[in-house]
Amino acid sequence: MTVLTRARRLALLAGGLGLVLTVNACATAEEAGVDEGAGAGTDVTSSEIDCSQFEQFGNELDGTEVEVYTSIVTPEDQPFLDTFAPFTECTGITVNYNGTKQFEAQLPVRVQSGNAPDIAFLPQPGLLAQMVSTGEVVAPPQAVADNVEQDWSEAWREYGSVDGTFYAAPLGANTKSFVWYSPKAFTEAGYEVPKTWDEMIALTERMVADDPAVKPWCAGINSGEATGWPATDWLEDVVLHEYGPDVYDQWIAHEIPFNDPRIVAALDRVGTILRDPAYVNGGFGDVSSIATTTFQDAGVPITQGNCWLHRQASFYQANWPSGTEVAEDGDVFAFPFPTIGSNGPSVVGGGEFVAAFDDRPEVQALQYYLSTSDWVNLKAKASGPGWLSANTGLDVSNLTSPIDRLAAEQLQDEGTVFRFDASDLMPAAIGSAAEWKELTAWIASGQPTQTTLDNIEAAWPK
């Protein structure tokens, strides 16, 4: 076996071909510190879609208008505008795209005041349920339901439903269940990508034995006011992979408490990596440094020869230093979060959903278009790295990023269990408050696992 020295790793990682990447996922591009406009894709035309499919919505569409309200703002809005152009050519419908960073605060205000948009792109099922509860969301036409039945998994269909009624087709997607590494460095060291948790721990221990000065893992959970969210992703991945979708769903719905023994065991399993000083925090310091290291910076030591592994979402591709080659045989790439026990492949992620507040024919026509494989492939061509969809009609070769292609293949695999990010589905008092705070204390001060989860359970709204 050849032990790869830090100097040799630095030499291997230097001088990659370089990819400038963008992000459209859980973390905003502003948080990630990336050039949002970089890498945007190709022109699309009406010749790439069959205009006759819109005849089902009548012959009086020309000259009508539809407002789309969304949190996706400039310049990430451009690929959407590009894909609306052929729709307008076919139908004569003008799409008025209204993107705002105040979307989640303003949408309820608009709906309650009687000024609801025609269509809204909702970033999570919880917001869909909130909007449905107002009585203002209109169920889509059967043609949309048929497309979703054909091209999305049951989990995605359920996330677009409320109390058993289907309301919103999925739109884009993101996946979080990845571990980043350096293929070049692995090859040189004779390391193999692990497929199971036990293999990953064995590899971690081998890395320590080979070179104790280079920590196997680097991590960071600092994100300003949102500090702690990367730790929630670690916990979600272990809960889903170890205990399966039923327990995961029960946990989200509070059918089992947050301090259930299985959740305690899951966080302890996370701790076997994140709280072991022999394993972390490569390039930054001791265990407590994880709490002060920003999630944007956390994986960079892989490119500096200071760590080997970093668990983070597909959107982390935007954070590698300029000139880093992201490829299966490049400077950095990612492998799926390993399986645990007898459970098969599982993915934690997120996405948006298309909800309508009006059933005019032109609104239904746009809903239908956004649910087709025609649209999803045009969007893939028009977008740069950082965008994908769980639509099985997506030709993954239309995606420009190898990580996006890998993520799309996972989502299209019928054997993969997909679940939405748990903290996004839990009450805000938990998923974006108590859980962030307590998991940060669990890292920063070594707060006991039981105390951490007891405190989160105590914060659950009564």
N, C-alpha and C positions, 0 to 999 in steps of 0.2 A: 504494500500500500504506500502511496505517495502522500505525505502530509503536506498540505498546501500552506505555505507561509504567508503572512500578511503582505509582504513585499511582492510575492509572486501573484497574489490575488489582485493587488492594486495594478500590476502590470497587465493582467488579463482584462481587467475592467476598464482600462484606459482606452480612449480612442474609438468608442463604438460609432456606428453609422449615424445614430441620433434620430429620435422621433420627438416632434413637438406635439404634445397631446392635450386634449381638452377633457372636461368632465361635465356630465349632466346626471348627477346621481345624488346620493344622500347628502354629502357635503357640497356646499355651493362652490362655484369657481372662485368667488371672492375669498372664501375660507382657505381653499386649496392654494391660492396664490398663483393661478395659471392664467395664461392668455386665452380667454374664452373663444376668441375667433380663430385660433390656430387650427389648421387641419380641416376646415369645413370643406364639404365635398363637391359634388358635381351638379350640373344643371339637369333638370328633369323636364320632360315635355308631355303633352297630352297624348302623343303617339304611343306612349308606354302603357296606357290604360284603355280599356274598352268603354267608350262613352255611353254605349247603349245600356249599361247596367243601371244608369240613373233614370231611365225612362219609367221605372216602377214608381217614382215619386211625382209623376205628372208632367205636363208640358207647359207649366206656367212658372218655371223656376227662373227664367232669364230676367235679370234686373232686380232680383231679390238680394237681401243681405242677411248675414249671420254673424253675430258677435261671439268670439271665443275669448274667454277670460282665463288667465293662467298666471302662475308664478314664474314661468320660463321667460326671461327677459333678454334684451339685446346683449350680445350678438347671438346667443343660443337660439333666438327666435328665427333666425334666417333660414335654417333648414325646413322649419315648418312652413314659412312663407313660400319657399321654393316648391314644396309639395302641394300647396294650395293652388298654385298657378294652373296646373293641368286640370284640376277640379273646376276652377272657374272657366277655363276654356271649354270644357265639356258641358257645363250646366248654365253658365251665365250668372252664377251666384257669386257675389262678392263676400269674401271672408274678412271681417274686421277683427284683426288680432290685437288683443289688449293684454299686454303683459305687465305685471307690477310686483314689486317685492313686498307689497302690503297685502298680497292676495288673501292669505288665510285670515287676516283680521278684517278685510273689507268685504269678502264674499258674504259672510253672514249678515252684515249690515245691509248690503244691496238686496239680498233675498228678503229680509224682514221688512224693508222699506218698499217692497213692490217693484224694485228695479233690478230683478235678477237678469244675469246674462242669458243668452240663448244656450250656450254650452260652456261648461267649466271643466278644466283639467284638474282633477282632485288628486293630491299626492299621497293619499292614504285612505284605506277603507273606513277608518274612524270618522273622517270628515264627510265621506259619502253618507254614512249612517246619520250624522248630524243634519245634513242637508235633506235627506229623505224625511226625517222627523218633522220638518217644516211643512210637509205636504206639497212642496213646490216642484220637486223633481218629477219629471215625466219618464215613464218607462219607454225604452227604445222600441222601434218597430221590430217585427218578427225577423226581418232580414238581418238585423244586427245580432239578435239572439242566435240565429242560425250560424252566422260567421263565428261567433264566440264558441258555440258548441262544437264546431268543426275544428277550430284552429288553436284553442287554448285548453290547458289542463283543467281538471275539475277544481283544483285549488284556486286558480285565477278566476274561474266563473263564480265561485262562492265569494271571493273577495269583492266582486262586482255586484253582489246581491245583498239585500237587507231583509231579514226575516223571511227568507225563502223566495223573495221576489227579485228578479234580475232587473237591475237599473243601469249599469254602466259597464261598457266594454273596456278591457285593459288597453293601455296605450304603450308607453315605454316601460322598461324594467331596469333594475340594477341588481347585482349579486354581491354578497359580502363574504361568502365562505371560501376564502383563498388564503394561502400562505405564500408569500413572496420569497424568492431565493435567487441565487446567481447560477444559471446552468453552466457557464464557463468554469466557475469556481468548483462546482460540484464535480464536473468531469475531471478536473485536474486532481481533486482530492480523492476520487474514487467513491464518492457518495452517491447513493441512489435516492430518488424521490420516494418518500414513505407513502403508503396507501392506507395504513391503519394508525390509530393513536399509539399503540404499543411500538410500532416501527418508528414512529416519529420520536418517541421518548428514547428508544434505543439509539437512534441517530444523534439525538441531542447529547446523550451521555458519551457517545463516541467522539463527538466534536470537542467536548470538554477534555477528554483524555488525550486527544491529538494535540490540542493547543489551548491550555487553560487561560491564556492571555486574551484569546478572542472568544467572547461570550457567544453562545449559539443563537441567542434571541436578542432582538432590539424591539422596544415598544414605547409608545407614548400615548397618553390619554388626555393631554392638555388641549383644550379647544375653547379658551376664553370662558364665556359664561356657560358654555355647553361642556365644560370639562367633565370627563367621565364617560361620555357616550361610547368611545371605543371599547371600554371594559364591558359595557352591556352587550356588545356584539360577541365578545369572547364567550360570555355566559350563555347567550342564546344559541351559539353554535354547539356548545357542549350539551345543553339540555336537549336540543333537537336530535343531535347525532347519537346521544347515549340512551335517551328515553323515548324517542320517537314522536310523531306528530300528535298523538292523542294527549300525552302528558303536556306537550308544548301548548296545545290549544287550551287545555284545562288551566294551565298556569296563566295564560293571557286573560282568560275569562274569570279568574279568581275562583274557580271551582276547587282548586287546591291553593293553599296559602303561599305567599312568596317565600316563607321559611319552611316549606315542606321539606322533609328529609332528602328527597331527590334533588331539590334545588340546592340544598346545602352541600350534598355530595358533588354536584356539578361545579359549584364555585370552588370547592376544595380541589377538584381536578384542574380547574384553570390555575389555581394557586400553585400546583406542582410545577408549573412553568413560570408564571409571572412573579411568584414570591420566593423563588429559589435563587439565592445570590450567585450560585455557580452557573446559572443559565442566563441571567439578565444583569445589566442592561447594556449590551455591547455599544461602545462609543459614547456613552452618556454618564454612567456611574452605577450606583447601587440600585436596589429595588425601588426605593423611594423616588429616584429620578424619573421613573415612568410617569409619575403624576405631574412633573414639571416639564416634560418633553412634549412638544406639540405633535399632534398626529401627523402633520405635514412633514416634519423632520424625522419622524421615528424610524423610517426604513432606510434612510440615506446611508447609514453606516455599512450597509451591505455593499455599496459601491466604493467604500473606503477600506474594505478589508477588516472591519471591526466587529461584524456580526454576520451570521449566516441566514437567519430566518426572521420573517416579520409577517404576522397575521393581520391582513387588512383587505378591504374590498377591492373589487375590480377598478373602481374609480381612482385608486391610489396610483394608477399608471400616470396620472397628471403630475405627480409630485417628484418623479425622478429627475436628477439634474440634467440640464441640457447636454445632449450628446450621448445619453445612455441608450443603448440598444435594447428595446423590449421585444424579445423573441424567444422561441423555444430553445434556441442555442445561443442566445445573446447574453448581454450583461446581466439582465434581470428578466425573470418571468415568474409565473405563479402556478402552484398546483392546488387542486381541490382540498379543502379541509378534510383530513383523514376520517375514515369511518371509525366507530367505536362499537366494540362487541359485535353482535350479529346484525345490527342495523345496516341498511344499504346506503347509497349516496343520498345526501341531503343538502339543501341549499337554503340559507337565510338571505332574504333580499327585500326589494321594494319595487314600487312602480306607481304609475299614474292611471287614473280612470276617467272616462269621458261621460260626464253627466249632463243631461239636457233639462232645461227649465221651460221648454216650449215644444210643441209637437207640430209646428208648421212644416210643410213638406220640405222646404229648403233646409231646415234644421235636421230633419230625419235623414236627408240625403247626405249631409256632411257627417253625421253620426255613422252612417253606413260606410262611407268612404274610409273613415278612420279605423274601421274594424276589418278592412279588407287586407289581404296579403299584397295587393297592388300597392296600397299606401305604405305598408311597412317596408317593402323593398325599395320604394322611391325614397323614403325617409332614411334608410340605411345608406343609400347612394349619396344623398345630399348632406349627410352628417359626417363629421370627423370622428375620431376615437372618443369613446365615452358614452355612446348611445347604443342601445340594443332593445330588443323586444322578445317576449316569451311566445309570440305568435309562431306556431309551427310552420306557417307558410313562408317565414323569412328564410331566404337563401343566405346562409351565413357567409358565403363568399362575397356578399355585398358589403359586409362590415370591414372597415379599414384596419382595425386593431386586432392582433392575434389574441389578446386577452378578451376582447369583446366576442370574438368567434368562439373561444373556449367557453365563455359564460353562456352564450346562446345555445351551444351544443348541450350544455348541462340542462338548460331550461327546456329544451326540446326532447330530452331523453325521458321516455315514459317511466323508466325505472328510478328517476330522481324525485325525491319528495321535496316540494317547495313550500316554504312558509314565510309569511311576511315578518319583517322585523318586529319582535315582540314589544319592545319599548315604544314603538310608534303606535301600537294598538292598545296599550294600557292607558289608564287615565293619566293626564298630564302631571298630576301630583306625584305619580310614580315614575313613569317612563322618561320624563324630562325634568325631574326634580329630585325626589328622594333617592332613586336608583343611582343617578349620576353622583350625588353628594356622598352616599354611603360607600359606593364602590371606589371612589377616590380616596376616602379614608381607609378603606381596606388595603389599598396600595400604599398610600403615603405614610400612614402611621402603624400599619400592621394590625388594624382593628380585626378582632376575631371574626371568622366567617359567620358564626351563629349570631353574634351581635349585629353584624352588618345586615343580615337578612331579617332579623327580628325588627330592626329599626325601619326597614322598608315596608314590611308587613304592617307595622303600626301606623304608617302614613297612608295606607290604602283608604280611599274615601268611604265613609260609612253610609 
